[in-house]
């Protein structure tokens, strides 16, 4: 039997990320950063151990400088940073590549996410929503980032975390209806 009317709307609201992430403008920042190195350039093996490559370390340093500048210019507000450190994080990244088929879309995600979170003093385990888009700009390869603090995130109702509050993570809502949505977009 297919659910209809208000019941169906409630299900869609639970599944739609936008219903739990509606924020005011100060909890969102949009900015550009350099294109991260490709997955094959991100790590090196030194004495049998995998470590960040020089390209990745330099990328992280460049992102730190950019984030520092963006904070000084007010593009990334202090209120946003404070909230990111206490709430959850949504990360929306448009990757602008030189060509459509040379790189995978997700190959630069981890190093970009790590660089952004580290520069803001945010634990990247707080990232609960990621959206990636592949675009082409042969003259200006880059990423364009939308960073969002998500105060009212609710995890799936079917799974109840019984371990208590983890260090650095907010407590889970007591009422499953307190936060609408679980981040799934369909």
N, C-alpha and C positions, 0 to 999 in steps of 0.2 A: 504494500500500500504506500503510495506516494504522499508525503506530508504536504499540506497546503496552508496558505494564509499565514497567520501570525507564527505558527510553529516553524514553518519553512524560513520565514524572515529571521527568527531567532537563531536558527542553525547557521544561516548565512552570516549573520552578525558575528557569531562565535568564530567562524572560519576566516572572516575578512580582517586582515591586519589593520586596516584603517580605522575600524571601530574602536580598537583599544589603543590607538596611537595618535588620536587627534590631540594636538598640542598647540599652545600659543607660539607665536613667532620666535620668542626668545629661547626656546628649547630646540631650535633647529639652526644649523649653519650650513651654508653652501659655499664651496671653494674648490679651486683647482690645484692639482699637484702634478709633479712630473710622473710620467709613465714608469711603473716599477720594472725592474729587470724581469726577463722571462724566467720560467721555472728552471731551465737548464743553466742559467747564470746566477741562481740564488744561493747555491750551496757549493762548498768545496770539501774535499776529503783531505784532512791533515792528520798524519800519524794514525790513520785508520778511523778517525772520527769525522762525522759530518758537522761542518761549521758554516756559519754564514759567510758567503763570499765577500770579497772586497766591494763588488758592485752593490750587494745588498747592504753592507755596512754604510757605504757612501749614500745610498738611497735613504736609509733611515736618518742619517745626519742631515741630509737635505730637507727631509720632511720635518724634522725637529725645528730647523731654521724657519721653514715656511709657517709652521704652526705658531711659533713664537711671534712672527711678524703678524699673522692673522689675528692673534690674541691682542697684540698691541694696537692694531687698527680697529678692534672691536667687531671684527667679522665673527669671531668665536668669543661669545660673551663669558664672563666669569660665572654667571648664573647657569649657563649651559654646562660648563665644565664641572661645576659643583654637583649638578643634577646627574650628569653622566657617571660620576663617581659613586652615586648612591642608588641610581635607578638602573634600568637596562638600556641597551644601545641598539639603535637601528642604523644600518649602514647601507647607503644606496650609492653605487659607483657606476658611472659611465666610463668605459675604457675606450679611448680614441686611439686606434692602431693605425699604422701606416698602410697596411694592406688587410684585407678581410680574412685571409687564410693562413698567415704565417704563425700566429699565436693562438693558443686556447684562451677563451674568455676568463676562465678561473685561475690561470697560472700565476697571475700577479696578486690575487686576492690576499693570501696569507701575509706576504711581506708588507703590502699596503696597510692591511688591518693592524698588524703588529706595530708598524711605524706610527700610524695615527694614534692608536691607543697609548703607546709608550710616551709619545710627545705630550699627551694630555694627562698622563698619570692615571689612566683608566685601565683596569684589568680587562683584557680582551675576552675573558670568559663571560663578561656582561653583555656581549653582542648576542642578541637573540633573533635578529631579523636582518637578512642580507639580500640585496637585490643587485644584480649585475646586468649591464647592458653593453653589447659590443657595437661600437660605432667606428667609422673610418674618418681619419683626417690625416692625409699623408704629409701635410705641411706642419702640423702641430700635434704630434702624438702626446697624450696626456691622460690624466684621469680627472673627472669632475665628481666631487664627493658631496653627498648630502648626509649630514650626521645628525641624528635625532635622539633625544633623550626620551625614553618611554617609561613613564611613571607607573602606568596601570597595566603592566604585562601580567598575564595569567597563563600558567602552563596548563597543559591538557588536564581536564578534570578527572580523567580516568586514572591518572597516576598521582598518588599522593606522596609527597616527600616526607618521610618519617624521621629524618635525621636531625631535626632542629635547624637552627640558624647556622649557616656556615660563615666562617670569618670572611668579611668583605662582601657578603651577599645580603640583600635585604630579606627579611622574613617573608615567607609565603603568605598570601592573603588567607584569612581564616574562612571567609565566605567565598565559595567558588564563583558566585555571581558578582563579586566585588570588582573584578576586572573582566571586561568582555573581550572575547577573542583569544585565540591561541597562536596567532601568527601565521597559520596556514592560509595560503591564498587560493587554494583550490586544488 
